[in-house]
C-alpha cells in the first residue's frame, strides 16, 4: 500500500495504492512527489504513466488535511506534485478508471494525455464544501475554455468519460476491462519513438502554450490559503462534510 514505481522498457508506471478509493493524504502525496522526482532526470525513462490501483483513480485530497492546522502543509505538498509534473521532460499519461474527483481529477487532467475507462467520472466538487480547487482553476480554462470550466468549477458537477472526451479532457475512452491493454498500446506508441525527440517536442509545445504556471499558481495558492480558508463558510463546509451533515452557509 502506498505509491510504487515500476520502470521497464523506457516507461515508468507510478501507481497510487491507498484503498479503498486512493484518497490523497499528506503522506501519500509525499510518496507521489518522491516517485516523480525519481524519474525526473532519469535518461532511461521516456514516458511516465500514472495509475490509481483498484476501481477508483482517486477520490481526491483527504478532507481531514484541509483543516486550518494542516492546510498550509497540505497545499505545499499537493502543489509540489504539479511543479514536479510541470518539470518532467517526459510525456505523462494519466490512466483513470472509476472516479477521479477533486485533487484526484487535478492530478489526472494535469497529465499531458489521459486514457479513461467508460466507468470514469471526473469532477471538482470542492465548491460544495465551501472551497475551490486551485490547480483546476488554473488548468481547466486552458484545457476546455472559460465557459465550460466555470460551469464545472462553480457547480461542482461531475461529468462522465464520454463528455470528458467531447470537451477535450481525455484522449481516449475504452471499455473498463480493456483499460490496461489500451493504455499499454497507447504508451507503446510513444515509447517506441526517440526518447530525446519526445522530450524536446513536448518542451517546444509547452513553450508555445503557456509558461506562467509558477507565477499564477503561487498567486492562486496565496488566495486559497489567505482568503478562502479564512472564511467562515470554508470552515463550515469542511466541518459539515466530516460530520456528515448539510452545511449552513453564512456567506462570509
Backbone as CSV, one residue per row, in Angstrom:
resi,resn,N_x,N_y,N_z,CA_x,CA_y,CA_z,C_x,C_y,C_z
1,UNK,0.847,-1.194,0.000,0.000,0.000,0.000,0.884,1.246,0.000
2,UNK,0.482,2.254,-0.748,1.261,3.467,-0.853,1.401,3.871,-2.306
3,UNK,2.601,4.198,-2.708,2.881,4.560,-4.098,4.087,3.758,-4.555
4,UNK,3.945,3.099,-5.688,5.043,2.301,-6.225,5.419,2.814,-7.607
5,UNK,6.661,2.525,-8.007,7.149,2.902,-9.328,7.685,1.652,-10.008
6,UNK,7.192,1.377,-11.196,7.637,0.232,-11.985,8.270,0.762,-13.266
7,UNK,9.574,0.568,-13.423,10.295,1.070,-14.592,10.676,-0.095,-15.493
8,UNK,10.255,-0.008,-16.763,10.540,-1.091,-17.701,10.438,-0.570,-19.130
9,UNK,11.426,-0.901,-19.926,11.410,-0.578,-21.362,11.128,0.900,-21.633
10,UNK,11.745,1.764,-20.856,11.614,3.193,-21.095,10.362,3.821,-20.528
11,UNK,9.533,3.025,-19.819,8.273,3.521,-19.259,8.316,3.405,-17.738
12,UNK,7.968,4.473,-17.047,7.844,4.443,-15.584,6.367,4.530,-15.229
13,UNK,5.856,3.491,-14.566,4.467,3.485,-14.120,4.431,3.835,-12.634
14,UNK,3.767,4.951,-12.312,3.590,5.366,-10.926,2.180,4.954,-10.509
15,UNK,2.088,4.107,-9.499,0.808,3.510,-9.111,0.424,3.972,-7.715
16,UNK,-0.728,4.652,-7.622,-1.259,5.096,-6.330,-2.104,3.959,-5.759
17,UNK,-1.733,3.490,-4.585,-2.404,2.331,-3.988,-2.736,2.632,-2.531
18,UNK,-3.867,3.299,-2.332,-4.327,3.590,-0.967,-5.820,3.256,-0.899
19,UNK,-6.120,1.968,-0.731,-7.518,1.545,-0.741,-8.306,2.173,0.409
20,UNK,-9.651,2.300,0.225,-10.380,1.747,-0.906,-10.487,2.664,-2.127
21,UNK,-10.290,3.990,-1.969,-10.539,4.891,-3.099,-9.368,5.832,-3.367
22,UNK,-8.183,5.455,-2.905,-6.965,6.221,-3.196,-7.071,7.693,-2.802
23,UNK,-7.595,7.936,-1.603,-7.622,9.302,-1.072,-6.188,9.773,-0.853
24,UNK,-5.924,11.015,-1.238,-4.573,11.562,-1.164,-4.376,12.310,0.150
25,UNK,-3.805,11.629,1.135,-3.429,12.331,2.348,-2.006,12.869,2.182
26,UNK,-1.523,13.612,3.159,-0.214,14.253,3.043,0.884,13.224,2.820
27,UNK,0.820,12.114,3.528,1.842,11.072,3.390,1.869,10.498,1.977
28,UNK,0.687,10.207,1.434,0.615,9.651,0.075,1.119,10.652,-0.949
29,UNK,0.799,11.919,-0.763,1.259,12.942,-1.706,2.776,13.092,-1.646
30,UNK,3.349,12.934,-0.463,4.814,12.954,-0.365,5.417,11.798,-1.165
31,UNK,4.773,10.640,-1.109,5.252,9.488,-1.872,5.134,9.724,-3.380
32,UNK,4.054,10.378,-3.803,3.905,10.700,-5.228,5.039,11.620,-5.665
33,UNK,5.340,12.615,-4.847,6.433,13.527,-5.178,7.772,12.795,-5.253
34,UNK,8.001,11.903,-4.323,9.236,11.121,-4.337,9.333,10.291,-5.611
35,UNK,8.192,9.711,-6.022,8.163,8.903,-7.246,8.447,9.766,-8.476
36,UNK,7.817,10.932,-8.540,8.043,11.826,-9.682,9.491,12.299,-9.731
37,UNK,10.047,12.613,-8.578,11.432,13.077,-8.533,12.408,11.970,-8.932
38,UNK,12.009,10.709,-8.699,12.890,9.590,-9.044,13.008,9.366,-10.548
39,UNK,12.032,9.876,-11.306,12.073,9.685,-12.762,12.434,10.967,-13.500
40,UNK,12.471,12.089,-12.760,12.614,13.400,-13.402,13.844,13.492,-14.292
41,UNK,14.983,13.100,-13.791,16.226,13.226,-14.553,16.784,11.876,-14.995
42,UNK,15.908,10.896,-15.056,16.340,9.545,-15.448,16.362,9.428,-16.974
43,UNK,17.549,9.310,-17.590,17.619,9.254,-19.053,17.038,7.980,-19.637
44,UNK,16.793,6.975,-18.781,16.235,5.713,-19.261,14.715,5.702,-19.270
45,UNK,14.100,6.782,-18.768,12.630,6.871,-18.748,12.184,7.858,-19.813
46,UNK,11.415,7.370,-20.766,10.940,8.210,-21.872,9.467,8.594,-21.751
47,UNK,8.700,7.827,-20.965,7.273,8.099,-20.768,6.939,7.798,-19.312
48,UNK,6.111,8.655,-18.696,5.675,8.447,-17.314,4.162,8.242,-17.312
49,UNK,3.712,7.171,-16.662,2.291,6.824,-16.629,1.833,6.813,-15.170
50,UNK,0.679,7.422,-14.904,0.146,7.466,-13.542,-1.168,6.697,-13.476
51,UNK,-1.207,5.703,-12.602,-2.377,4.861,-12.398,-2.919,5.047,-10.985
52,UNK,-4.198,4.740,-10.811,-4.772,4.539,-9.486,-5.175,3.084,-9.393
53,UNK,-4.630,2.363,-8.432,-4.936,0.935,-8.334,-6.360,0.717,-7.853
54,UNK,-7.005,-0.300,-8.392,-8.367,-0.626,-7.981,-9.412,-0.010,-8.878
55,UNK,-10.601,0.171,-8.341,-11.738,0.625,-9.133,-11.882,2.142,-9.184
56,UNK,-11.033,2.862,-8.468,-11.109,4.320,-8.421,-9.726,4.914,-8.615
57,UNK,-9.604,5.877,-9.528,-8.307,6.532,-9.709,-7.928,7.266,-8.437
58,UNK,-8.772,8.189,-8.001,-8.577,8.853,-6.709,-9.804,9.692,-6.389
59,UNK,-10.261,9.566,-5.141,-11.407,10.358,-4.690,-10.995,11.749,-4.233
60,UNK,-9.689,12.065,-4.330,-9.248,13.425,-4.036,-8.411,13.541,-2.778
61,UNK,-8.092,14.770,-2.428,-7.276,15.055,-1.246,-8.111,14.835,0.013
62,UNK,-7.477,14.274,1.012,-8.149,13.963,2.271,-8.717,15.239,2.901
63,UNK,-10.030,15.246,3.111,-10.681,16.415,3.727,-10.076,16.717,5.095
64,UNK,-9.618,15.698,5.801,-9.036,15.900,7.132,-7.763,16.747,7.077
65,UNK,-7.153,16.838,5.897,-5.940,17.646,5.747,-6.238,19.069,5.290
66,UNK,-7.533,19.429,5.204,-7.918,20.788,4.824,-8.137,21.685,6.047
67,UNK,-7.976,21.148,7.229,-8.231,21.946,8.427,-7.165,23.023,8.586
68,UNK,-7.483,24.120,9.284,-6.548,25.250,9.374,-5.147,24.873,9.846
69,UNK,-5.032,23.859,10.714,-3.717,23.495,11.233,-2.884,22.693,10.244
70,UNK,-3.531,22.154,9.199,-2.815,21.327,8.235,-2.800,21.897,6.820
71,UNK,-3.645,22.890,6.543,-3.858,23.302,5.160,-2.590,23.843,4.505
72,UNK,-1.754,24.552,5.252,-0.520,25.083,4.661,0.382,23.957,4.169
73,UNK,0.569,22.959,5.026,1.410,21.818,4.640,0.772,21.039,3.500
74,UNK,-0.551,20.841,3.586,-1.249,20.094,2.541,-1.096,20.760,1.181
75,UNK,-1.325,22.079,1.131,-1.215,22.801,-0.133,0.205,22.731,-0.672
76,UNK,1.186,22.882,0.206,2.583,22.834,-0.217,2.918,21.490,-0.841
77,UNK,2.543,20.405,-0.183,2.862,19.067,-0.680,2.048,18.750,-1.933
78,UNK,0.774,19.133,-1.923,-0.090,18.874,-3.087,0.409,19.629,-4.311
79,UNK,0.691,20.901,-4.165,1.138,21.690,-5.308,2.509,21.253,-5.810
80,UNK,3.305,20.646,-4.936,4.603,20.149,-5.385,4.436,19.048,-6.428
81,UNK,3.331,18.300,-6.344,3.053,17.290,-7.370,3.011,17.949,-8.751
82,UNK,2.376,19.094,-8.842,2.182,19.741,-10.138,3.447,20.466,-10.597
83,UNK,4.204,20.978,-9.642,5.509,21.525,-10.017,6.395,20.411,-10.573
84,UNK,6.355,19.245,-9.936,7.142,18.112,-10.438,6.649,17.661,-11.809
85,UNK,5.331,17.567,-11.971,4.783,17.189,-13.280,5.169,18.210,-14.344
86,UNK,5.092,19.493,-14.005,5.414,20.546,-14.970,6.888,20.508,-15.375
87,UNK,7.738,20.030,-14.462,9.166,19.994,-14.741,9.606,18.716,-15.465
88,UNK,8.737,17.724,-15.528,9.104,16.486,-16.208,9.304,16.736,-17.703
89,UNK,10.424,16.293,-18.220,10.652,16.392,-19.661,9.865,15.328,-20.411
90,UNK,9.642,14.183,-19.769,8.955,13.076,-20.433,7.457,13.353,-20.579
91,UNK,6.843,12.876,-21.655,5.384,12.924,-21.748,4.761,12.135,-20.597
92,UNK,3.646,12.623,-20.077,2.942,11.940,-18.994,1.561,11.507,-19.466
93,UNK,1.153,10.326,-19.028,-0.147,9.770,-19.397,-0.873,9.368,-18.124
94,UNK,-2.068,9.925,-17.900,-2.907,9.506,-16.793,-3.849,8.413,-17.260
95,UNK,-3.945,7.341,-16.491,-4.829,6.223,-16.828,-5.861,6.123,-15.717
96,UNK,-7.126,6.419,-16.045,-8.128,6.556,-14.992,-9.317,5.628,-15.195
97,UNK,-9.718,5.039,-14.071,-10.899,4.182,-14.002,-11.733,4.646,-12.814
98,UNK,-13.051,4.600,-12.953,-13.906,4.993,-11.843,-13.841,6.489,-11.600
99,UNK,-13.848,6.880,-10.352,-13.902,8.295,-10.018,-12.520,8.937,-10.012
100,UNK,-12.448,10.119,-10.598,-11.285,10.998,-10.458,-11.866,12.331,-10.026
101,UNK,-11.855,12.566,-8.735,-12.564,13.710,-8.175,-11.617,14.614,-7.392
102,UNK,-11.947,15.895,-7.330,-11.165,16.829,-6.543,-9.699,16.810,-6.941
103,UNK,-8.825,16.653,-5.950,-7.400,16.595,-6.230,-7.017,15.444,-7.135
104,UNK,-7.786,14.352,-7.085,-7.532,13.234,-7.989,-7.788,13.605,-9.435
105,UNK,-8.842,14.378,-9.661,-9.127,14.869,-11.004,-8.015,15.805,-11.470
106,UNK,-7.549,16.663,-10.577,-6.488,17.599,-10.941,-5.218,16.870,-11.369
107,UNK,-4.854,15.824,-10.624,-3.669,15.043,-10.994,-3.858,14.421,-12.380
108,UNK,-5.039,13.860,-12.620,-5.300,13.202,-13.900,-5.232,14.180,-15.069
109,UNK,-5.954,15.296,-14.968,-6.039,16.199,-16.118,-4.775,17.018,-16.309
110,UNK,-3.912,17.080,-15.280,-2.646,17.791,-15.437,-1.651,16.975,-16.257
111,UNK,-1.890,15.657,-16.363,-1.043,14.834,-17.228,-1.184,15.312,-18.669
112,UNK,-0.148,15.073,-19.456,-0.168,15.542,-20.845,-1.281,14.895,-21.653
113,UNK,-1.543,13.628,-21.372,-2.580,12.878,-22.078,-3.299,11.983,-21.084
114,UNK,-4.546,11.615,-21.396,-5.347,10.816,-20.463,-6.102,9.729,-21.218
115,UNK,-6.028,8.506,-20.687,-6.840,7.392,-21.175,-7.838,7.060,-20.070
116,UNK,-9.121,6.971,-20.406,-10.150,6.747,-19.386,-11.023,5.551,-19.745
117,UNK,-11.491,4.853,-18.718,-12.460,3.789,-18.942,-13.862,4.383,-19.001
118,UNK,-14.783,3.615,-19.542,-16.162,4.091,-19.687,-16.838,4.367,-18.339
119,UNK,-16.312,3.794,-17.258,-16.921,3.992,-15.945,-16.451,5.279,-15.273
120,UNK,-15.541,5.991,-15.923,-14.914,7.147,-15.288,-15.882,8.312,-15.090
121,UNK,-15.761,8.941,-13.917,-16.426,10.213,-13.623,-15.349,11.201,-13.195
122,UNK,-15.356,12.374,-13.797,-14.402,13.409,-13.418,-15.152,14.612,-12.870
123,UNK,-14.611,15.207,-11.823,-15.290,16.371,-11.274,-14.488,17.067,-10.205
124,UNK,-14.852,18.315,-9.980,-14.234,19.149,-8.944,-15.348,19.588,-7.997
125,UNK,-15.673,18.761,-6.997,-16.801,19.067,-6.113,-16.475,20.013,-4.965
126,UNK,-15.290,20.602,-4.966,-14.849,21.412,-3.826,-15.825,22.519,-3.444
127,UNK,-16.475,23.123,-4.438,-17.384,24.239,-4.170,-18.497,23.819,-3.201
128,UNK,-18.820,22.520,-3.196,-19.912,22.024,-2.357,-19.535,21.963,-0.881
129,UNK,-18.232,22.033,-0.588,-17.817,22.084,0.810,-17.182,23.431,1.143
130,UNK,-17.443,24.419,0.281,-17.061,25.780,0.603,-15.644,26.178,0.275
131,UNK,-14.971,25.429,-0.622,-13.629,25.810,-1.065,-13.571,25.697,-2.589
132,UNK,-12.385,25.843,-3.165,-12.254,25.680,-4.615,-10.938,24.982,-4.917
133,UNK,-10.798,24.379,-6.107,-9.589,23.645,-6.469,-8.571,24.544,-7.174
134,UNK,-7.488,24.935,-6.523,-6.547,25.885,-7.126,-5.943,25.427,-8.454
135,UNK,-5.520,24.172,-8.529,-4.898,23.699,-9.771,-5.916,23.685,-10.908
136,UNK,-7.121,23.196,-10.632,-8.153,23.165,-11.668,-8.531,24.572,-12.111
137,UNK,-8.516,25.524,-11.167,-8.821,26.911,-11.526,-7.794,27.435,-12.529
138,UNK,-6.580,26.932,-12.440,-5.536,27.321,-13.389,-5.664,26.563,-14.708
139,UNK,-5.785,25.231,-14.631,-5.615,24.407,-15.828,-6.896,24.232,-16.648
140,UNK,-8.062,24.157,-15.991,-9.286,23.854,-16.738,-9.619,24.879,-17.819
141,UNK,-9.551,26.186,-17.548,-9.854,27.134,-18.629,-8.905,26.987,-19.816
142,UNK,-7.670,26.564,-19.564,-6.695,26.383,-20.639,-6.966,25.119,-21.442
143,UNK,-7.624,24.145,-20.805,-7.887,22.878,-21.485,-9.225,22.876,-22.226
144,UNK,-10.259,23.443,-21.600,-11.605,23.292,-22.174,-12.319,24.614,-22.388
145,UNK,-11.642,25.738,-22.136,-12.269,27.032,-22.342,-12.936,27.563,-21.078
146,UNK,-13.107,28.854,-21.059,-13.582,29.538,-19.853,-14.996,29.136,-19.451
147,UNK,-15.925,29.051,-20.390,-17.321,28.829,-20.035,-17.554,27.442,-19.437
148,UNK,-17.010,26.400,-20.075,-17.185,25.046,-19.535,-16.431,24.904,-18.228
149,UNK,-15.261,25.523,-18.131,-14.500,25.466,-16.885,-15.285,26.111,-15.746
150,UNK,-15.882,27.262,-16.008,-16.686,27.928,-14.985,-17.868,27.053,-14.560
151,UNK,-18.499,26.399,-15.524,-19.628,25.522,-15.203,-19.197,24.409,-14.244
152,UNK,-18.088,23.739,-14.568,-17.648,22.616,-13.745,-17.167,23.075,-12.367
153,UNK,-16.460,24.194,-12.317,-15.905,24.661,-11.056,-16.953,25.287,-10.143
154,UNK,-17.924,25.971,-10.733,-18.921,26.671,-9.925,-20.100,25.795,-9.522
155,UNK,-20.364,24.716,-10.269,-21.440,23.793,-9.880,-20.918,22.613,-9.081
156,UNK,-19.659,22.228,-9.323,-19.118,21.038,-8.675,-19.632,19.755,-9.283
157,UNK,-20.341,19.851,-10.417,-20.889,18.651,-11.054,-19.795,17.804,-11.693
158,UNK,-19.993,16.486,-11.681,-19.082,15.567,-12.354,-19.588,15.286,-13.765
159,UNK,-18.670,14.923,-14.639,-19.040,14.523,-16.000,-18.510,13.124,-16.254
160,UNK,-19.163,12.418,-17.184,-18.706,11.062,-17.476,-17.589,11.095,-18.521
161,UNK,-17.044,9.915,-18.803,-15.877,9.821,-19.678,-16.173,10.333,-21.084
162,UNK,-17.358,10.052,-21.590,-17.696,10.478,-22.955,-17.763,12.011,-23.046
163,UNK,-18.346,12.645,-22.035,-18.399,14.101,-22.029,-16.992,14.680,-21.859
164,UNK,-16.183,14.024,-21.030,-14.801,14.469,-20.856,-14.032,14.383,-22.172
165,UNK,-14.304,13.336,-22.941,-13.672,13.202,-24.263,-14.177,14.301,-25.200
166,UNK,-15.475,14.571,-25.144,-16.060,15.563,-26.040,-15.472,16.947,-25.809
167,UNK,-15.235,17.291,-24.543,-14.740,18.637,-24.254,-13.213,18.706,-24.280
168,UNK,-12.543,17.575,-24.449,-11.095,17.590,-24.608,-10.282,17.323,-23.361
169,UNK,-10.904,16.754,-22.321,-10.172,16.437,-21.095,-9.453,15.094,-21.181
170,UNK,-9.961,14.187,-22.012,-9.304,12.891,-22.175,-9.082,12.616,-23.661
171,UNK,-8.081,11.786,-23.938,-7.718,11.471,-25.318,-8.448,10.261,-25.869
172,UNK,-8.802,9.338,-24.985,-9.361,8.071,-25.446,-10.237,7.489,-24.349
173,UNK,-11.383,6.912,-24.740,-12.272,6.235,-23.807,-12.416,4.786,-24.257
174,UNK,-12.218,3.854,-23.337,-12.263,2.431,-23.679,-13.104,1.684,-22.660
175,UNK,-13.491,0.461,-23.019,-14.235,-0.387,-22.091,-13.410,-0.635,-20.832
176,UNK,-14.098,-0.771,-19.721,-13.423,-0.906,-18.438,-12.436,-2.064,-18.427
177,UNK,-12.840,-3.206,-18.986,-11.963,-4.386,-18.941,-10.823,-4.328,-19.949
178,UNK,-10.806,-3.292,-20.775,-9.734,-3.150,-21.762,-8.810,-1.970,-21.438
179,UNK,-8.992,-1.368,-20.263,-8.251,-0.144,-19.947,-6.739,-0.382,-19.940
180,UNK,-6.280,-1.393,-19.221,-4.830,-1.617,-19.128,-4.231,-1.895,-20.491
181,UNK,-4.908,-2.755,-21.280,-4.384,-3.105,-22.602,-4.356,-1.882,-23.518
182,UNK,-5.414,-1.076,-23.454,-5.465,0.116,-24.297,-4.401,1.124,-23.875
183,UNK,-4.214,1.267,-22.558,-3.185,2.189,-22.072,-1.800,1.726,-22.479
184,UNK,-1.541,0.432,-22.357,-0.239,-0.114,-22.756,0.019,0.123,-24.241
185,UNK,-1.029,-0.074,-25.060,-0.873,0.129,-26.505,-0.608,1.603,-26.815
186,UNK,-1.324,2.481,-26.128,-1.140,3.926,-26.330,0.277,4.345,-25.936
187,UNK,0.718,3.882,-24.785,2.052,4.233,-24.298,3.132,3.643,-25.193
188,UNK,2.876,2.453,-25.719,3.864,1.820,-26.602,4.091,2.647,-27.860
189,UNK,3.068,3.329,-28.329,3.230,4.203,-29.495,4.214,5.323,-29.202
190,UNK,4.265,5.745,-27.942,5.197,6.795,-27.543,6.588,6.232,-27.252
191,UNK,6.622,5.139,-26.478,7.913,4.609,-26.030,8.725,3.989,-27.155
192,UNK,8.077,3.722,-28.296,8.812,3.170,-29.437,9.579,4.253,-30.200
193,UNK,9.327,5.508,-29.855,9.953,6.628,-30.561,11.209,7.093,-29.823
194,UNK,11.921,8.021,-30.418,13.127,8.558,-29.793,12.784,9.298,-28.511
195,UNK,13.394,8.858,-27.404,13.122,9.491,-26.123,13.498,10.958,-26.113
196,UNK,14.660,11.285,-26.675,15.113,12.676,-26.646,14.226,13.564,-27.511
197,UNK,13.760,13.032,-28.635,12.898,13.834,-29.503,11.511,14.001,-28.879
198,UNK,11.026,12.967,-28.183,9.769,13.120,-27.450,9.871,14.272,-26.456
199,UNK,10.955,14.290,-25.693,11.142,15.322,-24.668,11.261,16.712,-25.279
200,UNK,12.010,16.813,-26.360,12.195,18.122,-26.994,10.905,18.617,-27.632
201,UNK,10.139,17.695,-28.200,8.863,18.090,-28.809,7.888,18.578,-27.749
202,UNK,7.823,17.866,-26.628,6.975,18.313,-25.521,7.409,19.705,-25.053
203,UNK,8.718,19.905,-24.924,9.234,21.197,-24.485,8.823,22.299,-25.447
204,UNK,8.917,22.037,-26.741,8.549,23.032,-27.747,7.068,23.378,-27.667
205,UNK,6.241,22.345,-27.457,4.796,22.569,-27.390,4.448,23.457,-26.203
206,UNK,5.018,23.154,-25.045,4.688,23.933,-23.856,5.280,25.343,-23.894
207,UNK,6.399,25.506,-24.554,6.937,26.858,-24.715,5.990,27.710,-25.539
208,UNK,5.283,27.059,-26.451,4.362,27.791,-27.309,2.994,28.019,-26.690
209,UNK,2.693,27.301,-25.588,1.363,27.416,-24.983,1.347,28.433,-23.858
210,UNK,2.099,28.130,-22.803,1.975,28.944,-21.609,3.122,28.616,-20.670
211,UNK,3.806,29.632,-20.221,4.917,29.396,-19.312,4.749,30.144,-17.986
212,UNK,3.509,30.482,-17.642,3.326,31.264,-16.418,2.792,30.434,-15.259
213,UNK,2.944,29.114,-15.323,2.397,28.240,-14.279,2.890,28.622,-12.897
214,UNK,4.199,28.758,-12.728,4.751,29.030,-11.396,4.219,30.339,-10.814
215,UNK,4.162,31.387,-11.635,3.673,32.676,-11.149,2.194,32.631,-10.810
216,UNK,1.411,32.030,-11.702,-0.035,32.021,-11.491,-0.410,31.149,-10.300
217,UNK,0.182,29.955,-10.211,-0.217,29.055,-9.136,0.209,29.596,-7.780
218,UNK,1.292,30.363,-7.729,1.696,30.992,-6.464,0.630,31.987,-6.003
219,UNK,0.072,32.753,-6.950,-0.978,33.709,-6.615,-2.258,33.001,-6.177
220,UNK,-2.603,31.912,-6.879,-3.809,31.164,-6.530,-3.656,30.517,-5.155
221,UNK,-2.473,29.978,-4.885,-2.215,29.375,-3.570,-2.391,30.413,-2.460
222,UNK,-1.833,31.593,-2.648,-1.949,32.656,-1.651,-3.409,33.036,-1.434
223,UNK,-4.154,33.128,-2.516,-5.581,33.452,-2.449,-6.340,32.386,-1.670
224,UNK,-6.009,31.112,-1.949,-6.696,29.985,-1.305,-6.439,29.979,0.198
225,UNK,-5.162,30.083,0.584,-4.782,29.968,1.991,-5.180,31.203,2.786
226,UNK,-4.948,32.387,2.233,-5.109,33.616,2.996,-6.469,34.285,2.861
227,UNK,-7.263,33.836,1.898,-8.604,34.406,1.767,-9.688,33.341,1.906
228,UNK,-9.667,32.333,1.038,-10.740,31.334,1.067,-10.757,30.584,2.389
229,UNK,-9.586,30.068,2.833,-9.552,29.264,4.045,-9.817,30.072,5.312
230,UNK,-9.861,31.388,5.208,-10.161,32.214,6.367,-11.631,32.637,6.424
231,UNK,-12.425,32.165,5.471,-13.853,32.471,5.507,-14.570,31.513,6.454
232,UNK,-15.660,31.978,7.007,-16.480,31.122,7.873,-17.064,29.965,7.085
233,UNK,-17.450,30.223,5.839,-18.096,29.182,5.046,-17.148,28.053,4.668
234,UNK,-15.879,28.358,4.427,-14.915,27.290,4.123,-14.797,26.346,5.315
235,UNK,-14.672,26.890,6.497,-14.560,26.064,7.689,-15.850,25.318,7.992
236,UNK,-16.983,25.962,7.744,-18.268,25.309,7.937,-18.460,24.169,6.944
237,UNK,-18.118,24.396,5.687,-18.296,23.364,4.675,-17.457,22.129,4.955
238,UNK,-16.218,22.323,5.333,-15.335,21.204,5.646,-15.805,20.472,6.897
239,UNK,-16.221,21.227,7.917,-16.719,20.606,9.140,-17.983,19.793,8.869
240,UNK,-18.878,20.340,8.049,-20.120,19.641,7.726,-19.840,18.331,6.993
241,UNK,-18.859,18.356,6.094,-18.509,17.126,5.367,-18.026,16.063,6.341
242,UNK,-17.138,16.434,7.240,-16.581,15.470,8.199,-17.652,14.964,9.163
243,UNK,-18.629,15.830,9.463,-19.698,15.455,10.403,-20.900,14.834,9.700
244,UNK,-20.786,14.693,8.358,-21.840,14.068,7.558,-23.196,14.764,7.731
245,UNK,-23.159,16.090,7.584,-24.382,16.881,7.646,-24.338,17.941,6.563
246,UNK,-25.485,18.565,6.310,-25.523,19.640,5.347,-24.928,20.912,5.955
247,UNK,-24.156,21.673,5.164,-23.597,22.906,5.716,-24.645,24.004,5.833
248,UNK,-24.416,24.902,6.762,-25.230,26.101,6.898,-24.382,27.283,6.473
249,UNK,-24.629,27.786,5.265,-23.797,28.867,4.732,-24.155,30.202,5.370
250,UNK,-23.136,30.970,5.687,-23.322,32.312,6.247,-22.915,33.392,5.231
251,UNK,-22.361,32.961,4.105,-21.911,33.875,3.058,-20.891,34.888,3.553
252,UNK,-20.028,34.402,4.440,-18.930,35.246,4.891,-17.782,34.376,5.401
